Amino acid sequence: MKPAIHPAYQRVQVTCACGATYDVGSTKKSLRIDVCARCHPFYTGKQRIMDTGGRVERFLRKYERSKAAAAASGR
């Protein structure tokens, strides 16, 4: 590595919008994030389906029709 051309790597504190803080290594002085593992909907189990225009209901109706047709044909 060439001397004096690389940014300084230091320990910084990451702060999430939910208030959680983590210590990580970075070349930046501080980091602020919107979502972390503690508040992300996927990890907390509070994930919601955004149903725009009844797409979920349309899919369920279509799936039930095809399932009924398959049962009627003996598959």
CHARMM internal coordinates of N, CA and C (Angstrom, degrees):
IC EDIT
DIST 1 N 1 CA 1.4496
DIST 1 CA 1 C 1.5186
ANGL 1 N 1 CA 1 C 109.56
DIST 1 C 2 N 1.2949
ANGL 1 CA 1 C 2 N 114.67
DIHE 1 N 1 CA 1 C 2 N 140.80
DIST 2 N 2 CA 1.4589
ANGL 1 C 2 N 2 CA 119.08
DIHE 1 CA 1 C 2 N 2 CA 177.13
DIST 2 CA 2 C 1.5245
ANGL 2 N 2 CA 2 C 108.99
DIHE 1 C 2 N 2 CA 2 C -77.84
DIST 2 C 3 N 1.3004
ANGL 2 CA 2 C 3 N 118.16
DIHE 2 N 2 CA 2 C 3 N 137.96
DIST 3 N 3 CA 1.4712
ANGL 2 C 3 N 3 CA 120.16
DIHE 2 CA 2 C 3 N 3 CA 179.84
DIST 3 CA 3 C 1.5285
ANGL 3 N 3 CA 3 C 111.77
DIHE 2 C 3 N 3 CA 3 C -74.28
DIST 3 C 4 N 1.3136
ANGL 3 CA 3 C 4 N 115.32
DIHE 3 N 3 CA 3 C 4 N 147.08
DIST 4 N 4 CA 1.4711
ANGL 3 C 4 N 4 CA 125.21
DIHE 3 CA 3 C 4 N 4 CA 171.77
DIST 4 CA 4 C 1.5271
ANGL 4 N 4 CA 4 C 114.93
DIHE 3 C 4 N 4 CA 4 C 68.75
DIST 4 C 5 N 1.3506
ANGL 4 CA 4 C 5 N 118.88
DIHE 4 N 4 CA 4 C 5 N 18.09
DIST 5 N 5 CA 1.4685
ANGL 4 C 5 N 5 CA 118.09
DIHE 4 CA 4 C 5 N 5 CA 175.47
DIST 5 CA 5 C 1.5272
ANGL 5 N 5 CA 5 C 112.05
DIHE 4 C 5 N 5 CA 5 C -116.06
DIST 5 C 6 N 1.3030
ANGL 5 CA 5 C 6 N 117.51
DIHE 5 N 5 CA 5 C 6 N -10.39
DIST 6 N 6 CA 1.4592
ANGL 5 C 6 N 6 CA 121.03
DIHE 5 CA 5 C 6 N 6 CA -177.95
DIST 6 CA 6 C 1.5303
ANGL 6 N 6 CA 6 C 110.98
DIHE 5 C 6 N 6 CA 6 C -96.45
DIST 6 C 7 N 1.3340
ANGL 6 CA 6 C 7 N 117.05
DIHE 6 N 6 CA 6 C 7 N 144.41
DIST 7 N 7 CA 1.4681
ANGL 6 C 7 N 7 CA 118.82
DIHE 6 CA 6 C 7 N 7 CA 178.49
DIST 7 CA 7 C 1.5293
ANGL 7 N 7 CA 7 C 110.72
DIHE 6 C 7 N 7 CA 7 C -68.93
DIST 7 C 8 N 1.3021
ANGL 7 CA 7 C 8 N 115.77
DIHE 7 N 7 CA 7 C 8 N 154.44
DIST 8 N 8 CA 1.4697
ANGL 7 C 8 N 8 CA 121.09
DIHE 7 CA 7 C 8 N 8 CA -179.38
DIST 8 CA 8 C 1.5304
ANGL 8 N 8 CA 8 C 109.49
DIHE 7 C 8 N 8 CA 8 C -71.95
DIST 8 C 9 N 1.3128
ANGL 8 CA 8 C 9 N 116.16
DIHE 8 N 8 CA 8 C 9 N 130.86
DIST 9 N 9 CA 1.4604
ANGL 8 C 9 N 9 CA 122.86
DIHE 8 CA 8 C 9 N 9 CA 178.49
DIST 9 CA 9 C 1.5202
ANGL 9 N 9 CA 9 C 107.45
DIHE 8 C 9 N 9 CA 9 C -98.41
DIST 9 C 10 N 1.3226
ANGL 9 CA 9 C 10 N 116.99
DIHE 9 N 9 CA 9 C 10 N 122.02
DIST 10 N 10 CA 1.4583
ANGL 9 C 10 N 10 CA 120.74
DIHE 9 CA 9 C 10 N 10 CA -174.87
DIST 10 CA 10 C 1.5180
ANGL 10 N 10 CA 10 C 110.86
DIHE 9 C 10 N 10 CA 10 C -138.61
DIST 10 C 11 N 1.3100
ANGL 10 CA 10 C 11 N 116.38
DIHE 10 N 10 CA 10 C 11 N 167.53
DIST 11 N 11 CA 1.4754
ANGL 10 C 11 N 11 CA 122.35
DIHE 10 CA 10 C 11 N 11 CA 174.82
DIST 11 CA 11 C 1.5162
ANGL 11 N 11 CA 11 C 107.40
DIHE 10 C 11 N 11 CA 11 C -82.92
DIST 11 C 12 N 1.3425
ANGL 11 CA 11 C 12 N 116.18
DIHE 11 N 11 CA 11 C 12 N 126.95
DIST 12 N 12 CA 1.4613
ANGL 11 C 12 N 12 CA 121.10
DIHE 11 CA 11 C 12 N 12 CA 178.90
DIST 12 CA 12 C 1.5148
ANGL 12 N 12 CA 12 C 109.18
DIHE 11 C 12 N 12 CA 12 C -129.08
DIST 12 C 13 N 1.2988
ANGL 12 CA 12 C 13 N 116.04
DIHE 12 N 12 CA 12 C 13 N 164.82
DIST 13 N 13 CA 1.4498
ANGL 12 C 13 N 13 CA 121.37
DIHE 12 CA 12 C 13 N 13 CA 179.48
DIST 13 CA 13 C 1.5302
ANGL 13 N 13 CA 13 C 108.95
DIHE 12 C 13 N 13 CA 13 C -106.32
DIST 13 C 14 N 1.3346
ANGL 13 CA 13 C 14 N 116.03
DIHE 13 N 13 CA 13 C 14 N 124.58
DIST 14 N 14 CA 1.4554
ANGL 13 C 14 N 14 CA 122.35
DIHE 13 CA 13 C 14 N 14 CA 176.17
DIST 14 CA 14 C 1.5155
ANGL 14 N 14 CA 14 C 107.40
DIHE 13 C 14 N 14 CA 14 C -90.62
DIST 14 C 15 N 1.3253
ANGL 14 CA 14 C 15 N 116.96
DIHE 14 N 14 CA 14 C 15 N 129.52
DIST 15 N 15 CA 1.4573
ANGL 14 C 15 N 15 CA 121.98
DIHE 14 CA 14 C 15 N 15 CA 179.97
DIST 15 CA 15 C 1.5191
ANGL 15 N 15 CA 15 C 108.89
DIHE 14 C 15 N 15 CA 15 C -117.05
DIST 15 C 16 N 1.3341
ANGL 15 CA 15 C 16 N 115.91
DIHE 15 N 15 CA 15 C 16 N 125.19
DIST 16 N 16 CA 1.4553
ANGL 15 C 16 N 16 CA 121.61
DIHE 15 CA 15 C 16 N 16 CA 179.26
DIST 16 CA 16 C 1.5310
ANGL 16 N 16 CA 16 C 109.39
DIHE 15 C 16 N 16 CA 16 C -92.31
DIST 16 C 17 N 1.3235
ANGL 16 CA 16 C 17 N 116.38
DIHE 16 N 16 CA 16 C 17 N 161.50
DIST 17 N 17 CA 1.4634
ANGL 16 C 17 N 17 CA 121.08
DIHE 16 CA 16 C 17 N 17 CA 177.80
DIST 17 CA 17 C 1.5290
ANGL 17 N 17 CA 17 C 111.46
DIHE 16 C 17 N 17 CA 17 C -64.60
DIST 17 C 18 N 1.3447
ANGL 17 CA 17 C 18 N 117.06
DIHE 17 N 17 CA 17 C 18 N -25.38
DIST 18 N 18 CA 1.4686
ANGL 17 C 18 N 18 CA 119.86
DIHE 17 CA 17 C 18 N 18 CA 179.82
DIST 18 CA 18 C 1.5183
ANGL 18 N 18 CA 18 C 112.28
DIHE 17 C 18 N 18 CA 18 C -79.74
DIST 18 C 19 N 1.3392
ANGL 18 CA 18 C 19 N 117.86
DIHE 18 N 18 CA 18 C 19 N -9.32
DIST 19 N 19 CA 1.4548
ANGL 18 C 19 N 19 CA 121.58
DIHE 18 CA 18 C 19 N 19 CA 178.00
DIST 19 CA 19 C 1.5168
ANGL 19 N 19 CA 19 C 114.20
DIHE 18 C 19 N 19 CA 19 C 106.84
DIST 19 C 20 N 1.3193
ANGL 19 CA 19 C 20 N 117.58
DIHE 19 N 19 CA 19 C 20 N -8.30
DIST 20 N 20 CA 1.4659
ANGL 19 C 20 N 20 CA 120.50
DIHE 19 CA 19 C 20 N 20 CA 179.27
DIST 20 CA 20 C 1.5235
ANGL 20 N 20 CA 20 C 110.11
DIHE 19 C 20 N 20 CA 20 C -71.98
DIST 20 C 21 N 1.3289
ANGL 20 CA 20 C 21 N 116.15
DIHE 20 N 20 CA 20 C 21 N 145.59
DIST 21 N 21 CA 1.4599
ANGL 20 C 21 N 21 CA 120.94
DIHE 20 CA 20 C 21 N 21 CA 177.35
DIST 21 CA 21 C 1.5166
ANGL 21 N 21 CA 21 C 109.66
DIHE 20 C 21 N 21 CA 21 C -127.76
DIST 21 C 22 N 1.3266
ANGL 21 CA 21 C 22 N 115.57
DIHE 21 N 21 CA 21 C 22 N 145.06
DIST 22 N 22 CA 1.4559
ANGL 21 C 22 N 22 CA 122.79
DIHE 21 CA 21 C 22 N 22 CA -179.77
DIST 22 CA 22 C 1.5196
ANGL 22 N 22 CA 22 C 108.72
DIHE 21 C 22 N 22 CA 22 C -136.32
DIST 22 C 23 N 1.3060
ANGL 22 CA 22 C 23 N 117.37
DIHE 22 N 22 CA 22 C 23 N 145.70
DIST 23 N 23 CA 1.4540
ANGL 22 C 23 N 23 CA 121.84
DIHE 22 CA 22 C 23 N 23 CA 174.66
DIST 23 CA 23 C 1.5171
ANGL 23 N 23 CA 23 C 108.75
DIHE 22 C 23 N 23 CA 23 C -98.85
DIST 23 C 24 N 1.3326
ANGL 23 CA 23 C 24 N 115.94
DIHE 23 N 23 CA 23 C 24 N 125.74
DIST 24 N 24 CA 1.4628
ANGL 23 C 24 N 24 CA 122.05
DIHE 23 CA 23 C 24 N 24 CA 179.79
DIST 24 CA 24 C 1.5169
ANGL 24 N 24 CA 24 C 108.93
DIHE 23 C 24 N 24 CA 24 C -139.63
DIST 24 C 25 N 1.3044
ANGL 24 CA 24 C 25 N 115.81
DIHE 24 N 24 CA 24 C 25 N 170.97
DIST 25 N 25 CA 1.4551
ANGL 24 C 25 N 25 CA 121.35
DIHE 24 CA 24 C 25 N 25 CA 174.61
DIST 25 CA 25 C 1.5180
ANGL 25 N 25 CA 25 C 109.72
DIHE 24 C 25 N 25 CA 25 C -98.11
DIST 25 C 26 N 1.3360
ANGL 25 CA 25 C 26 N 116.47
DIHE 25 N 25 CA 25 C 26 N 137.75
DIST 26 N 26 CA 1.4547
ANGL 25 C 26 N 26 CA 120.28
DIHE 25 CA 25 C 26 N 26 CA -178.36
DIST 26 CA 26 C 1.5166
ANGL 26 N 26 CA 26 C 110.12
DIHE 25 C 26 N 26 CA 26 C -159.61
DIST 26 C 27 N 1.3213
ANGL 26 CA 26 C 27 N 114.75
DIHE 26 N 26 CA 26 C 27 N 162.95
DIST 27 N 27 CA 1.4595
ANGL 26 C 27 N 27 CA 119.60
DIHE 26 CA 26 C 27 N 27 CA 174.10
DIST 27 CA 27 C 1.5232
ANGL 27 N 27 CA 27 C 110.75
DIHE 26 C 27 N 27 CA 27 C -90.68
DIST 27 C 28 N 1.3205
ANGL 27 CA 27 C 28 N 117.84
DIHE 27 N 27 CA 27 C 28 N -9.17
DIST 28 N 28 CA 1.4641
ANGL 27 C 28 N 28 CA 121.84
DIHE 27 CA 27 C 28 N 28 CA 176.92
DIST 28 CA 28 C 1.5249
ANGL 28 N 28 CA 28 C 109.47
DIHE 27 C 28 N 28 CA 28 C -88.37
DIST 28 C 29 N 1.3144
ANGL 28 CA 28 C 29 N 116.76
DIHE 28 N 28 CA 28 C 29 N 160.65
DIST 29 N 29 CA 1.4658
ANGL 28 C 29 N 29 CA 120.56
DIHE 28 CA 28 C 29 N 29 CA -178.33
DIST 29 CA 29 C 1.5231
ANGL 29 N 29 CA 29 C 112.47
DIHE 28 C 29 N 29 CA 29 C -79.20
DIST 29 C 30 N 1.3409
ANGL 29 CA 29 C 30 N 118.40
DIHE 29 N 29 CA 29 C 30 N -35.31
DIST 30 N 30 CA 1.4573
ANGL 29 C 30 N 30 CA 121.68
DIHE 29 CA 29 C 30 N 30 CA 176.81
DIST 30 CA 30 C 1.5226
ANGL 30 N 30 CA 30 C 108.40
DIHE 29 C 30 N 30 CA 30 C -153.71
DIST 30 C 31 N 1.3202
ANGL 30 CA 30 C 31 N 115.69
DIHE 30 N 30 CA 30 C 31 N 155.82
DIST 31 N 31 CA 1.4580
ANGL 30 C 31 N 31 CA 121.52
DIHE 30 CA 30 C 31 N 31 CA -179.58
DIST 31 CA 31 C 1.5197
ANGL 31 N 31 CA 31 C 109.30
DIHE 30 C 31 N 31 CA 31 C -130.81
DIST 31 C 32 N 1.3312
ANGL 31 CA 31 C 32 N 115.83
DIHE 31 N 31 CA 31 C 32 N 134.41
DIST 32 N 32 CA 1.4625
ANGL 31 C 32 N 32 CA 121.79
DIHE 31 CA 31 C 32 N 32 CA 174.37
DIST 32 CA 32 C 1.5197
ANGL 32 N 32 CA 32 C 106.44
DIHE 31 C 32 N 32 CA 32 C -123.67
DIST 32 C 33 N 1.3303
ANGL 32 CA 32 C 33 N 116.58
DIHE 32 N 32 CA 32 C 33 N 129.47
DIST 33 N 33 CA 1.4523
ANGL 32 C 33 N 33 CA 120.94
DIHE 32 CA 32 C 33 N 33 CA -178.41
DIST 33 CA 33 C 1.5270
ANGL 33 N 33 CA 33 C 109.81
DIHE 32 C 33 N 33 CA 33 C -123.14
DIST 33 C 34 N 1.3316
ANGL 33 CA 33 C 34 N 116.03
DIHE 33 N 33 CA 33 C 34 N 160.54
DIST 34 N 34 CA 1.4658
ANGL 33 C 34 N 34 CA 121.35
DIHE 33 CA 33 C 34 N 34 CA -179.11
DIST 34 CA 34 C 1.5212
ANGL 34 N 34 CA 34 C 111.97
DIHE 33 C 34 N 34 CA 34 C -87.99
DIST 34 C 35 N 1.3332
ANGL 34 CA 34 C 35 N 116.86
DIHE 34 N 34 CA 34 C 35 N -38.30
DIST 35 N 35 CA 1.4674
ANGL 34 C 35 N 35 CA 121.48
DIHE 34 CA 34 C 35 N 35 CA -174.11
DIST 35 CA 35 C 1.5209
ANGL 35 N 35 CA 35 C 108.88
DIHE 34 C 35 N 35 CA 35 C -136.26
DIST 35 C 36 N 1.3273
ANGL 35 CA 35 C 36 N 115.98
DIHE 35 N 35 CA 35 C 36 N 134.29
DIST 36 N 36 CA 1.4600
ANGL 35 C 36 N 36 CA 120.74
DIHE 35 CA 35 C 36 N 36 CA 177.27
DIST 36 CA 36 C 1.5253
ANGL 36 N 36 CA 36 C 108.98
DIHE 35 C 36 N 36 CA 36 C -123.49
DIST 36 C 37 N 1.3116
ANGL 36 CA 36 C 37 N 117.16
DIHE 36 N 36 CA 36 C 37 N -178.53
DIST 37 N 37 CA 1.4643
ANGL 36 C 37 N 37 CA 121.74
DIHE 36 CA 36 C 37 N 37 CA -179.33
DIST 37 CA 37 C 1.5258
ANGL 37 N 37 CA 37 C 111.70
DIHE 36 C 37 N 37 CA 37 C -65.95
DIST 37 C 38 N 1.3199
ANGL 37 CA 37 C 38 N 117.72
DIHE 37 N 37 CA 37 C 38 N -24.37
DIST 38 N 38 CA 1.4656
ANGL 37 C 38 N 38 CA 120.57
DIHE 37 CA 37 C 38 N 38 CA -179.40
DIST 38 CA 38 C 1.5291
ANGL 38 N 38 CA 38 C 112.47
DIHE 37 C 38 N 38 CA 38 C -77.17
DIST 38 C 39 N 1.3388
ANGL 38 CA 38 C 39 N 117.89
DIHE 38 N 38 CA 38 C 39 N -29.21
DIST 39 N 39 CA 1.4626
ANGL 38 C 39 N 39 CA 119.92
DIHE 38 CA 38 C 39 N 39 CA -176.19
DIST 39 CA 39 C 1.5309
ANGL 39 N 39 CA 39 C 113.68
DIHE 38 C 39 N 39 CA 39 C -117.01
DIST 39 C 40 N 1.3348
ANGL 39 CA 39 C 40 N 118.60
DIHE 39 N 39 CA 39 C 40 N -0.31
DIST 40 N 40 CA 1.4642
ANGL 39 C 40 N 40 CA 120.40
DIHE 39 CA 39 C 40 N 40 CA -179.25
DIST 40 CA 40 C 1.5265
ANGL 40 N 40 CA 40 C 110.17
DIHE 39 C 40 N 40 CA 40 C -69.22
DIST 40 C 41 N 1.3340
ANGL 40 CA 40 C 41 N 118.53
DIHE 40 N 40 CA 40 C 41 N 133.51
DIST 41 N 41 CA 1.4703
ANGL 40 C 41 N 41 CA 121.21
DIHE 40 CA 40 C 41 N 41 CA -176.54
DIST 41 CA 41 C 1.5238
ANGL 41 N 41 CA 41 C 113.95
DIHE 40 C 41 N 41 CA 41 C -58.32
DIST 41 C 42 N 1.3156
ANGL 41 CA 41 C 42 N 119.21
DIHE 41 N 41 CA 41 C 42 N -33.57
DIST 42 N 42 CA 1.4578
ANGL 41 C 42 N 42 CA 121.22
DIHE 41 CA 41 C 42 N 42 CA -179.56
DIST 42 CA 42 C 1.5244
ANGL 42 N 42 CA 42 C 111.10
DIHE 41 C 42 N 42 CA 42 C -65.27
DIST 42 C 43 N 1.3128
ANGL 42 CA 42 C 43 N 117.43
DIHE 42 N 42 CA 42 C 43 N -41.37
DIST 43 N 43 CA 1.4612
ANGL 42 C 43 N 43 CA 121.29
DIHE 42 CA 42 C 43 N 43 CA -177.20
DIST 43 CA 43 C 1.5213
ANGL 43 N 43 CA 43 C 113.19
DIHE 42 C 43 N 43 CA 43 C -82.32
DIST 43 C 44 N 1.3227
ANGL 43 CA 43 C 44 N 117.79
DIHE 43 N 43 CA 43 C 44 N -25.77
DIST 44 N 44 CA 1.4586
ANGL 43 C 44 N 44 CA 120.12
DIHE 43 CA 43 C 44 N 44 CA -178.54
DIST 44 CA 44 C 1.5201
ANGL 44 N 44 CA 44 C 112.57
DIHE 43 C 44 N 44 CA 44 C -87.84
DIST 44 C 45 N 1.3364
ANGL 44 CA 44 C 45 N 117.94
DIHE 44 N 44 CA 44 C 45 N -13.29
DIST 45 N 45 CA 1.4545
ANGL 44 C 45 N 45 CA 121.70
DIHE 44 CA 44 C 45 N 45 CA -179.55
DIST 45 CA 45 C 1.5121
ANGL 45 N 45 CA 45 C 113.12
DIHE 44 C 45 N 45 CA 45 C 82.17
DIST 45 C 46 N 1.3068
ANGL 45 CA 45 C 46 N 118.04
DIHE 45 N 45 CA 45 C 46 N 11.26
DIST 46 N 46 CA 1.4577
ANGL 45 C 46 N 46 CA 122.15
DIHE 45 CA 45 C 46 N 46 CA -179.90
DIST 46 CA 46 C 1.5244
ANGL 46 N 46 CA 46 C 110.85
DIHE 45 C 46 N 46 CA 46 C -102.68
DIST 46 C 47 N 1.3153
ANGL 46 CA 46 C 47 N 116.00
DIHE 46 N 46 CA 46 C 47 N 30.52
DIST 47 N 47 CA 1.4568
ANGL 46 C 47 N 47 CA 121.08
DIHE 46 CA 46 C 47 N 47 CA -177.89
DIST 47 CA 47 C 1.5238
ANGL 47 N 47 CA 47 C 110.43
DIHE 46 C 47 N 47 CA 47 C -72.91
DIST 47 C 48 N 1.3114
ANGL 47 CA 47 C 48 N 115.96
DIHE 47 N 47 CA 47 C 48 N 135.93
DIST 48 N 48 CA 1.4543
ANGL 47 C 48 N 48 CA 121.36
DIHE 47 CA 47 C 48 N 48 CA -179.98
DIST 48 CA 48 C 1.5194
ANGL 48 N 48 CA 48 C 108.62
DIHE 47 C 48 N 48 CA 48 C -117.47
DIST 48 C 49 N 1.3161
ANGL 48 CA 48 C 49 N 115.53
DIHE 48 N 48 CA 48 C 49 N 151.27
DIST 49 N 49 CA 1.4513
ANGL 48 C 49 N 49 CA 120.56
DIHE 48 CA 48 C 49 N 49 CA 175.32
DIST 49 CA 49 C 1.5265
ANGL 49 N 49 CA 49 C 107.44
DIHE 48 C 49 N 49 CA 49 C -93.10
DIST 49 C 50 N 1.3040
ANGL 49 CA 49 C 50 N 116.13
DIHE 49 N 49 CA 49 C 50 N 125.15
DIST 50 N 50 CA 1.4583
ANGL 49 C 50 N 50 CA 120.87
DIHE 49 CA 49 C 50 N 50 CA 176.70
DIST 50 CA 50 C 1.5190
ANGL 50 N 50 CA 50 C 107.18
DIHE 49 C 50 N 50 CA 50 C -85.34
DIST 50 C 51 N 1.3106
ANGL 50 CA 50 C 51 N 117.30
DIHE 50 N 50 CA 50 C 51 N 105.04
DIST 51 N 51 CA 1.4558
ANGL 50 C 51 N 51 CA 122.31
DIHE 50 CA 50 C 51 N 51 CA -177.67
DIST 51 CA 51 C 1.5158
ANGL 51 N 51 CA 51 C 109.06
DIHE 50 C 51 N 51 CA 51 C -98.65
DIST 51 C 52 N 1.3158
ANGL 51 CA 51 C 52 N 115.59
DIHE 51 N 51 CA 51 C 52 N 102.24
DIST 52 N 52 CA 1.4589
ANGL 51 C 52 N 52 CA 119.74
DIHE 51 CA 51 C 52 N 52 CA 178.44
DIST 52 CA 52 C 1.5142
ANGL 52 N 52 CA 52 C 108.82
DIHE 51 C 52 N 52 CA 52 C -103.22
DIST 52 C 53 N 1.2818
ANGL 52 CA 52 C 53 N 116.07
DIHE 52 N 52 CA 52 C 53 N 120.12
DIST 53 N 53 CA 1.4506
ANGL 52 C 53 N 53 CA 121.19
DIHE 52 CA 52 C 53 N 53 CA 176.49
DIST 53 CA 53 C 1.5092
ANGL 53 N 53 CA 53 C 114.73
DIHE 52 C 53 N 53 CA 53 C 76.08
DIST 53 C 54 N 1.3276
ANGL 53 CA 53 C 54 N 119.10
DIHE 53 N 53 CA 53 C 54 N 21.17
DIST 54 N 54 CA 1.4560
ANGL 53 C 54 N 54 CA 121.49
DIHE 53 CA 53 C 54 N 54 CA 176.90
DIST 54 CA 54 C 1.5136
ANGL 54 N 54 CA 54 C 113.97
DIHE 53 C 54 N 54 CA 54 C 70.26
DIST 54 C 55 N 1.3072
ANGL 54 CA 54 C 55 N 118.37
DIHE 54 N 54 CA 54 C 55 N 28.86
DIST 55 N 55 CA 1.4668
ANGL 54 C 55 N 55 CA 121.62
DIHE 54 CA 54 C 55 N 55 CA -177.29
DIST 55 CA 55 C 1.5142
ANGL 55 N 55 CA 55 C 112.20
DIHE 54 C 55 N 55 CA 55 C -64.68
DIST 55 C 56 N 1.3178
ANGL 55 CA 55 C 56 N 117.74
DIHE 55 N 55 CA 55 C 56 N -37.93
DIST 56 N 56 CA 1.4644
ANGL 55 C 56 N 56 CA 120.62
DIHE 55 CA 55 C 56 N 56 CA -179.32
DIST 56 CA 56 C 1.5210
ANGL 56 N 56 CA 56 C 109.87
DIHE 55 C 56 N 56 CA 56 C -65.79
DIST 56 C 57 N 1.3285
ANGL 56 CA 56 C 57 N 117.36
DIHE 56 N 56 CA 56 C 57 N -45.27
DIST 57 N 57 CA 1.4623
ANGL 56 C 57 N 57 CA 120.40
DIHE 56 CA 56 C 57 N 57 CA 179.40
DIST 57 CA 57 C 1.5246
ANGL 57 N 57 CA 57 C 110.96
DIHE 56 C 57 N 57 CA 57 C -63.57
DIST 57 C 58 N 1.3362
ANGL 57 CA 57 C 58 N 116.64
DIHE 57 N 57 CA 57 C 58 N -40.74
DIST 58 N 58 CA 1.4679
ANGL 57 C 58 N 58 CA 120.15
DIHE 57 CA 57 C 58 N 58 CA 177.97
DIST 58 CA 58 C 1.5126
ANGL 58 N 58 CA 58 C 111.20
DIHE 57 C 58 N 58 CA 58 C -61.16
DIST 58 C 59 N 1.3237
ANGL 58 CA 58 C 59 N 117.04
DIHE 58 N 58 CA 58 C 59 N -42.62
DIST 59 N 59 CA 1.4580
ANGL 58 C 59 N 59 CA 121.34
DIHE 58 CA 58 C 59 N 59 CA 178.76
DIST 59 CA 59 C 1.5248
ANGL 59 N 59 CA 59 C 110.63
DIHE 58 C 59 N 59 CA 59 C -64.02
DIST 59 C 60 N 1.3311
ANGL 59 CA 59 C 60 N 117.44
DIHE 59 N 59 CA 59 C 60 N -43.76
DIST 60 N 60 CA 1.4615
ANGL 59 C 60 N 60 CA 120.35
DIHE 59 CA 59 C 60 N 60 CA -179.42
DIST 60 CA 60 C 1.5245
ANGL 60 N 60 CA 60 C 111.56
DIHE 59 C 60 N 60 CA 60 C -63.97
DIST 60 C 61 N 1.3337
ANGL 60 CA 60 C 61 N 116.95
DIHE 60 N 60 CA 60 C 61 N -41.11
DIST 61 N 61 CA 1.4689
ANGL 60 C 61 N 61 CA 119.99
DIHE 60 CA 60 C 61 N 61 CA 177.32
DIST 61 CA 61 C 1.5238
ANGL 61 N 61 CA 61 C 110.79
DIHE 60 C 61 N 61 CA 61 C -62.40
DIST 61 C 62 N 1.3262
ANGL 61 CA 61 C 62 N 117.04
DIHE 61 N 61 CA 61 C 62 N -44.38
DIST 62 N 62 CA 1.4638
ANGL 61 C 62 N 62 CA 121.78
DIHE 61 CA 61 C 62 N 62 CA -179.87
DIST 62 CA 62 C 1.5239
ANGL 62 N 62 CA 62 C 110.22
DIHE 61 C 62 N 62 CA 62 C -63.43
DIST 62 C 63 N 1.3225
ANGL 62 CA 62 C 63 N 117.19
DIHE 62 N 62 CA 62 C 63 N -42.78
DIST 63 N 63 CA 1.4562
ANGL 62 C 63 N 63 CA 121.44
DIHE 62 CA 62 C 63 N 63 CA -179.00
DIST 63 CA 63 C 1.5293
ANGL 63 N 63 CA 63 C 110.78
DIHE 62 C 63 N 63 CA 63 C -65.67
DIST 63 C 64 N 1.3204
ANGL 63 CA 63 C 64 N 117.90
DIHE 63 N 63 CA 63 C 64 N -40.65
DIST 64 N 64 CA 1.4624
ANGL 63 C 64 N 64 CA 120.44
DIHE 63 CA 63 C 64 N 64 CA 179.57
DIST 64 CA 64 C 1.5214
ANGL 64 N 64 CA 64 C 111.00
DIHE 63 C 64 N 64 CA 64 C -66.52
DIST 64 C 65 N 1.3396
ANGL 64 CA 64 C 65 N 117.90
DIHE 64 N 64 CA 64 C 65 N -36.32
DIST 65 N 65 CA 1.4657
ANGL 64 C 65 N 65 CA 120.37
DIHE 64 CA 64 C 65 N 65 CA 176.81
DIST 65 CA 65 C 1.5168
ANGL 65 N 65 CA 65 C 110.83
DIHE 64 C 65 N 65 CA 65 C -64.69
DIST 65 C 66 N 1.3333
ANGL 65 CA 65 C 66 N 117.37
DIHE 65 N 65 CA 65 C 66 N -43.68
DIST 66 N 66 CA 1.4689
ANGL 65 C 66 N 66 CA 119.34
DIHE 65 CA 65 C 66 N 66 CA -179.19
DIST 66 CA 66 C 1.5175
ANGL 66 N 66 CA 66 C 111.19
DIHE 65 C 66 N 66 CA 66 C -69.90
DIST 66 C 67 N 1.3306
ANGL 66 CA 66 C 67 N 117.83
DIHE 66 N 66 CA 66 C 67 N -32.46
DIST 67 N 67 CA 1.4541
ANGL 66 C 67 N 67 CA 121.25
DIHE 66 CA 66 C 67 N 67 CA 177.70
DIST 67 CA 67 C 1.5300
ANGL 67 N 67 CA 67 C 109.78
DIHE 66 C 67 N 67 CA 67 C -68.79
DIST 67 C 68 N 1.3278
ANGL 67 CA 67 C 68 N 117.26
DIHE 67 N 67 CA 67 C 68 N -40.46
DIST 68 N 68 CA 1.4583
ANGL 67 C 68 N 68 CA 121.17
DIHE 67 CA 67 C 68 N 68 CA 178.41
DIST 68 CA 68 C 1.5276
ANGL 68 N 68 CA 68 C 110.96
DIHE 67 C 68 N 68 CA 68 C -66.97
DIST 68 C 69 N 1.3287
ANGL 68 CA 68 C 69 N 117.22
DIHE 68 N 68 CA 68 C 69 N -37.50
DIST 69 N 69 CA 1.4650
ANGL 68 C 69 N 69 CA 120.76
DIHE 68 CA 68 C 69 N 69 CA 178.84
DIST 69 CA 69 C 1.5306
ANGL 69 N 69 CA 69 C 110.35
DIHE 68 C 69 N 69 CA 69 C -67.77
DIST 69 C 70 N 1.3238
ANGL 69 CA 69 C 70 N 117.18
DIHE 69 N 69 CA 69 C 70 N -37.96
DIST 70 N 70 CA 1.4582
ANGL 69 C 70 N 70 CA 120.69
DIHE 69 CA 69 C 70 N 70 CA 178.49
DIST 70 CA 70 C 1.5232
ANGL 70 N 70 CA 70 C 110.89
DIHE 69 C 70 N 70 CA 70 C -67.82
DIST 70 C 71 N 1.3279
ANGL 70 CA 70 C 71 N 117.85
DIHE 70 N 70 CA 70 C 71 N -36.41
DIST 71 N 71 CA 1.4528
ANGL 70 C 71 N 71 CA 121.14
DIHE 70 CA 70 C 71 N 71 CA 178.95
DIST 71 CA 71 C 1.5214
ANGL 71 N 71 CA 71 C 110.67
DIHE 70 C 71 N 71 CA 71 C -69.36
DIST 71 C 72 N 1.3334
ANGL 71 CA 71 C 72 N 116.76
DIHE 71 N 71 CA 71 C 72 N -35.40
DIST 72 N 72 CA 1.4546
ANGL 71 C 72 N 72 CA 121.07
DIHE 71 CA 71 C 72 N 72 CA -179.63
DIST 72 CA 72 C 1.5256
ANGL 72 N 72 CA 72 C 111.56
DIHE 71 C 72 N 72 CA 72 C -70.81
DIST 72 C 73 N 1.3353
ANGL 72 CA 72 C 73 N 116.46
DIHE 72 N 72 CA 72 C 73 N -31.18
DIST 73 N 73 CA 1.4696
ANGL 72 C 73 N 73 CA 119.50
DIHE 72 CA 72 C 73 N 73 CA -179.24
DIST 73 CA 73 C 1.5194
ANGL 73 N 73 CA 73 C 111.65
DIHE 72 C 73 N 73 CA 73 C -85.83
DIST 73 C 74 N 1.3179
ANGL 73 CA 73 C 74 N 118.23
DIHE 73 N 73 CA 73 C 74 N -4.24
DIST 74 N 74 CA 1.4631
ANGL 73 C 74 N 74 CA 122.52
DIHE 73 CA 73 C 74 N 74 CA 176.21
DIST 74 CA 74 C 1.5214
ANGL 74 N 74 CA 74 C 115.15
DIHE 73 C 74 N 74 CA 74 C 87.43
DIST 74 C 75 N 1.2860
ANGL 74 CA 74 C 75 N 118.08
DIHE 74 N 74 CA 74 C 75 N 20.81
DIST 75 N 75 CA 1.4741
ANGL 74 C 75 N 75 CA 120.81
DIHE 74 CA 74 C 75 N 75 CA 179.32
DIST 75 CA 75 C 1.4721
ANGL 75 N 75 CA 75 C 112.09
DIHE 74 C 75 N 75 CA 75 C -82.05
END
COOR INIT
IC SEED 1 N 1 CA 1 C
IC BUILD
